[in-house]
Amino acid sequence: MARFRNNKKKAFVKPVMKKPKPGNVDHITGDKIPKSFVFSRGKLPGPLRQLEMDLRKLMLPYTALKLKEKKRNNLKDFLNVAGPMGVTHFLMLSKTETAPYLRVARTPQGPTLTFKIKEYSLVADVAQSQLRPRSPKDLFKNPPLIVLSGFGTGEQHLKLTTIMFQNIFPAIDINTVKLSSCQRIVLLNYNKETKLVDFCHYSIRLQPVGVSRRIRKFVQNHQVPDLRNLQDVSDFVTKAGYGSESEADDEAATVTLASDLGRVNQASSKSAVKLQEIGPRMTLQLVKVEEGLCSGGVIFNEYGNAADIKKKLGKQEGGEKDPDDVEEDQEDDEEE
């Protein structure tokens, strides 16, 4: 029997273009959200290993908290993985015989900032020094805000430092940002006299002005207070010496909220901004700026140009080695 052709035309299906995930794109600029890797170069002692973990937690949520490292991994291995994962910045810790170093680099072509860590305190050290450490559940759900102070001197290496740290965290739009997402702040303060950078990490909390501590806790905790030893409910509010008066608030640290934030802080009401340090804390010295990723021309060197450094090392037998040279020596030893 003859076969009949099927004259029905197939419906045209428009191909669906895959849109980028909203979590990987900044809704303000349309660019990719900056992501980071925090890892070590060479062997690190125990405290510096803990500092590495604290820095990973600070960079949340756009970082690899459980990044696994191996001794045979080199910089190219991390760079090959960074591209497909959208990683834009590297934070690398290293240790020489004299001091630890922190390098902040932009991938894949640089520049690279090398900081000498003068002093540092871990998250555990900061919490131990406080009477009431604060660590809410959703504290690391959103990236921190970044505040830079004292970097406006006009020098090229300080401008690069400003641009680097501004781009390491996502940008925010003041008109559309949710107040509930602003829970942390990273403060970098540059001292012109000592040429040192104070790196601090704080948590942000708001307290309504004019509300007693007892009422505030009652609203926040959702628990029935113990009234057994009181004659009346009014004694709970007006009892002297037990938070009946609101805490002293500085007028410069008070803001008027544009929207509700929790059960206590209401819109169009004044709230006091409180900062509590959560760590880590570091005192950094910028010693070198390179054009490329841990390579290339030297834009800035705290100790002078290469010729001056060789002369100094020639005169002083116990001269301090560059962290790059120490890492190369360690990699050579591991290959052997």
Salt bridges, closest charged atoms under 4 A:
ASP26 OD1 - HIS27 ND1 3.88
GLU52 OE1 - ARG49 NH1 3.12
GLU52 OE2 - ARG56 NH2 2.96
GLU69 OE2 - ARG56 NH2 2.79
GLU155 OE1 - HIS157 NE2 3.34
ASP226 OD1 - ARG228 NE 2.98
GLU247 OE2 - ARG216 NH2 3.70
ASP249 OD1 - LYS274 NZ 3.59
GLU277 OE2 - ARG281 NE 2.73
GLU290 OE2 - LYS288 NZ 3.91
GLU320 OE1 - LYS116 NZ 3.69
ASP322 OD2 - LYS288 NZ 2.99
ASP324 OD1 - ARG103 NH1 2.31
ASP324 OD2 - LYS288 NZ 3.00
GLU327 OE1 - ARG41 NE 3.61
GLU327 OE2 - ARG103 NH2 2.43
ASP329 OD2 - LYS321 NZ 3.67
GLU331 OE2 - ARG41 NH2 2.59
